[in-house]
Each structure stands twice: as C-alpha cells, then as structure tokens.
C-alpha cells in the first residue's frame, strides 16, 4: 500500500497532516512517499513519529521516501524520523541550524520540567533571534505538555518537537505537541457536558478557569500561555488545536487576539501547533 503526501502536507494547518488519519488496518507493508513535501512543521514531525510507531507496533513494515526538496529533506533527517521516538536525554539537536527538538516522548511530569530546563540555555546561546520569546515557548511546553501527560490518558504519552524558521524575513519558532489520548473536547465534557460541539469545547478550554478536572486550581494553562505571549517581543503568534471533530485557531497580531473554530473530520488525541514570529531576522 502506498500513502503519498502532498506538497503542502507538512505546512498546511501547521503540519497536522490529515493524510495520516488514513485507515491502514490490515496493511502489512506501507510506502510513505514524502517526495513532494516542501516545508515541515514540527507538528508534522510529531504526527509522523507517532503514526510510524503505532503501525510498526502493529506489525506493519514502513518504507519512507524522503522529500526531494533539499531544505525539507535536511529538516526531515534532523528530526530523525526514521528512528524510534526518544526521551529527554536525546531531545536537543546540536548539529542543525533549524531543528531544535526532535520528536521526544514525555510520560511523566518530571520529564516535562527536565525538557524545559534543558531548552533554556540553548535558546539563549544558539537561537538568539528567537530568544525574545523564550519565556512564552517554555511556558507552552510546561503547561501544554503537562496537560497531555496528565489528561491525555494514552500509553504513548505526549510527544513534542520544535524548530526555527523564517517568514517574510523574520524569525519564527515553531512548536508541535501531540498525544493519542481522549482529546480536549472529551476531557472538558467530564465537568462541562454542555459543551457538546467539539470546536466550542476546545475554545472554552482556552478560557481562564475552565477544566475537565472539577478542581478550582486547574484550567489556567492556556491563559498563562496567552499572557506570556502577549508580554513577549513577538510581533505575531498563532496556536492551532485539533481534537475530536473540532479545530480551533488563535491568532495574535500586535497584541490583538482573534479566535476561530470550525468542524473537521474526526481524529484521535489532541494536536497542537504554536508559532511565534519575532521582529529580528535569522543570523545564519
């Protein structure tokens, strides 16, 4: 069986890669053709790493055809997508100018903290053009990966990846976080059954104090991420969330926040992409 990725798969919807939702049940051998791929968001790396792991564990043999585009192929290799998902000790990429974190599994809260700690100094020393948003990036990793570990309820844990890029001459840092758990809508409906529409449930989860835990001290993670982003030197930022049958996008431009949600085809788990764009250009 052959699964071919389109040219924009790695960038469209922040790298969600809907093609990876295809039903491969019963397939013994799969050829994943990424030859046409141009551009590769970290969320795509997370999606692909979990997709390959799941099917290999089911006994499926997977052959991957790398991207023909040179820059995309280099990024593809730096993410080490042909290897098993690694842990925190293998997370940081030291030999690539763009890929910062290869797909990394976080299964315990201590691992979330350890990754944030490991990332702080490299953001300052090696990626100074995006260091102005480092507090927002670290807050996002801490809060959203913690959510995935605690509430995702998946044996695969939470997987995260990050890279740096360029858009219109400005630097951008991109983050992808994914898990194969129950998804934000189902989790939120544990204490808010009235949120029956998935995209609405996701949007409500971004509001202060809204949680599926029924605990008064929870439900502030997305709010803290927003506040840290607004207080950073980012010229713009965007968060993309897909879970259940809903998708939600939060855009921030010049401190103005715009939210939009819509219905999509069903997916397992929660998939989040976060991008921050800074005023300075990359120093290569």
C-alpha positions in Angstrom: 0.0 0.0 0.0 1.3 3.5 -0.8 0.4 6.7 1.0 1.5 9.8 -0.8 1.9 13.2 1.0 1.1 16.3 -1.0 3.4 19.2 -1.4 1.8 21.3 1.4 1.2 18.5 3.9 4.0 19.5 6.2 2.8 23.1 6.4 -1.0 23.1 5.8 -2.9 23.5 9.1 0.5 23.9 10.8 1.6 20.4 9.8 -1.4 18.4 11.1 -1.1 16.1 8.0 -4.6 14.8 7.7 -3.3 12.1 5.3 -2.0 10.3 8.4 -5.6 9.7 9.5 -6.0 7.2 6.6 -7.2 3.7 7.6 -4.3 1.3 7.1 -5.9 -1.6 9.0 -4.8 -4.9 7.5 -1.8 -3.5 5.6 1.4 -5.4 6.1 3.6 -3.1 4.1 3.3 0.7 3.6 5.3 3.0 1.4 5.1 6.6 2.7 6.0 8.8 -0.2 7.1 12.3 1.1 8.9 13.1 -2.1 6.7 16.1 -3.0 6.9 17.6 0.5 8.1 21.2 0.8 8.3 22.6 4.3 8.0 20.7 7.5 6.3 22.0 10.7 7.3 20.3 14.0 3.6 19.1 14.4 4.1 17.1 11.3 7.2 15.5 12.8 5.2 14.6 15.9 2.3 13.2 13.9 4.6 11.2 11.6 6.7 9.8 14.5 3.6 8.6 16.4 2.0 7.3 13.2 5.0 5.2 12.3 5.4 3.9 15.9 1.8 2.8 16.1 1.8 0.9 12.8 5.2 -0.7 13.4 4.0 -1.9 16.7 1.0 -3.4 14.9 3.4 -5.4 12.7 3.4 -3.2 9.6 6.6 -2.6 7.7 7.0 1.0 6.6 9.3 2.4 3.9 9.7 6.2 3.8 10.7 8.0 0.7 12.4 11.3 1.8 11.5 14.7 0.5 13.2 15.7 -2.8 13.4 19.4 -1.7 16.9 19.8 -0.2 15.9 22.0 2.8 12.9 19.9 3.7 15.0 16.7 3.4 17.7 18.1 5.7 15.0 19.1 8.3 13.3 15.6 7.8 16.6 14.0 8.7 17.4 16.3 11.6 14.1 15.3 13.2 15.4 11.7 12.9 12.0 10.4 11.8 13.4 7.1 10.8 14.3 6.3 14.4 12.2 5.5 17.4 10.8 8.4 19.5 13.5 9.3 22.0 13.4 10.6 25.6 14.5 13.9 27.2 18.2 12.9 27.1 18.1 12.8 23.3 15.8 15.7 22.8 18.0 18.6 21.7 19.5 18.7 18.3 23.0 20.2 18.3 24.1 19.7 14.7 21.3 21.5 12.8 20.6 25.2 12.4 16.8 24.9 12.4 15.6 21.8 14.2 15.7 22.4 18.0 13.9 19.4 19.5 13.5 16.1 17.7 10.3 14.2 18.5 10.6 13.5 22.2 8.3 11.5 24.4 7.2 12.8 27.8 5.4 10.3 30.0 6.0 11.9 33.5 5.7 15.5 34.8 9.3 15.4 35.8 10.3 14.9 32.2 8.3 18.0 31.2 10.2 20.1 33.6 13.5 18.5 32.6 12.9 19.3 28.9 12.1 23.0 29.7 15.2 23.2 31.8 17.4 21.7 29.0 16.0 24.1 26.4 16.5 27.4 28.3 20.2 27.9 27.7 20.3 26.7 24.0 17.5 29.2 23.2 19.7 32.0 24.6 23.1 30.8 23.2 22.2 29.2 19.8 18.9 30.8 18.8 19.3 34.3 19.9 16.9 35.6 17.2 14.0 33.9 18.9 15.3 34.1 22.5 13.0 37.1 23.0 10.0 34.7 23.1 11.7 32.0 25.1 9.6 32.5 28.2 6.4 32.0 26.1 7.9 28.9 24.5 9.0 27.4 27.8 5.6 28.2 29.4 3.8 26.5 26.5 6.0 23.4 26.8 5.5 23.3 30.6 1.7 23.8 30.6 0.5 22.1 27.4 2.8 19.1 27.7 1.8 18.8 31.4 -1.9 18.7 30.2 -1.1 16.0 27.7 0.7 13.9 30.2 -1.9 14.2 32.9 -5.1 14.2 30.9 -4.3 12.5 27.6 -4.7 9.0 29.0 -2.5 7.4 26.3 0.2 4.9 26.7 2.1 6.8 24.0 2.5 9.8 26.3 3.0 13.3 25.0 5.3 13.9 22.1 6.9 17.3 21.4 9.2 18.8 18.7 10.4 22.3 17.8 12.2 24.1 15.1 13.2 27.6 13.9 12.2 29.0 10.6 11.8 32.3 8.6 8.7 34.0 7.3 8.8 37.3 5.3 12.4 37.9 6.5 11.5 37.5 10.2 12.5 34.7 12.5 9.9 32.2 13.7 10.0 29.5 16.3 7.5 26.6 15.8 6.4 24.0 18.3 4.4 20.8 17.9 2.7 18.8 20.7 0.6 15.7 20.3 -0.9 12.8 22.1 -3.2 9.9 21.2 -5.5 10.2 24.2 -9.1 11.2 24.7 -8.8 14.7 23.2 -9.6 18.1 24.7 -13.4 18.0 24.0 -14.0 14.7 25.7 -11.8 15.7 28.7 -13.6 19.0 29.1 -17.1 17.4 28.9 -16.1 15.5 32.0 -17.1 18.6 34.0 -18.9 20.6 31.3 -21.3 18.2 29.5 -23.0 21.3 27.9 -20.0 21.8 25.6 -21.4 19.3 23.0 -19.7 20.8 19.9 -16.1 19.9 19.7 -14.7 23.2 18.4 -16.7 25.1 21.0 -15.3 22.8 23.7 -11.8 23.5 22.6 -12.4 27.2 22.6 -13.9 27.0 26.1 -10.8 25.1 27.3 -8.7 28.2 26.4 -10.7 30.3 28.8 -9.5 31.0 32.3 -10.6 28.5 34.9 -12.2 26.0 32.5 -11.1 22.5 33.2 -12.3 18.9 32.9 -10.9 18.1 36.4 -13.5 19.9 38.5 -10.7 21.4 40.5 -10.7 25.1 41.3 -6.9 25.3 40.9 -6.8 24.0 37.3 -7.8 25.4 34.0 -5.2 28.2 33.8 -2.5 26.8 31.5 -3.8 28.3 28.2 -4.4 31.6 29.9 -0.8 31.7 31.2 0.5 30.8 27.7 -1.5 33.7 26.2 -0.3 36.2 28.9 3.3 35.2 28.4 3.0 35.5 24.6 1.4 39.0 24.9 4.1 40.2 27.2 6.9 38.9 24.9 8.5 40.6 22.0 6.7 38.5 19.4 5.3 40.5 16.5 2.7 37.8 16.0 1.8 34.4 17.2 -0.6 31.6 16.4 -2.0 28.5 18.1 -3.7 25.7 16.1 -5.5 22.9 18.0 -7.2 19.9 16.5 -9.1 17.3 18.6 -12.2 15.2 18.2 -14.2 16.7 15.3 -13.1 20.3 16.0 -10.3 22.6 15.1 -9.6 25.9 16.8 -7.2 28.7 15.8 -6.0 31.6 18.0 -4.1 34.4 16.2 -2.3 37.2 18.0 -1.1 40.3 16.0 0.0 43.5 17.7 -1.5 42.3 21.0 -4.9 41.7 19.3 -6.4 38.2 19.9 -8.6 36.6 17.3 -10.2 33.2 17.9 -11.9 31.0 15.3 -13.2 27.4 15.5 -14.7 25.0 12.9 -15.8 21.4 12.4 -13.4 18.9 10.9 -13.1 15.2 10.3 -12.6 13.1 13.5 -9.1 12.5 14.9 -7.8 10.6 17.9 -6.0 12.6 20.5 -5.1 16.3 20.7 -2.7 18.0 18.2 -1.3 21.5 18.9 0.9 23.8 16.9 2.3 27.1 18.2 4.2 29.6 16.2 5.9 32.8 17.4 7.3 35.4 14.9 9.9 37.9 16.1 10.9 41.2 14.6 14.6 40.2 14.0 15.7 38.1 11.1 17.7 34.9 11.5 21.5 35.2 11.8 22.8 32.2 9.7 
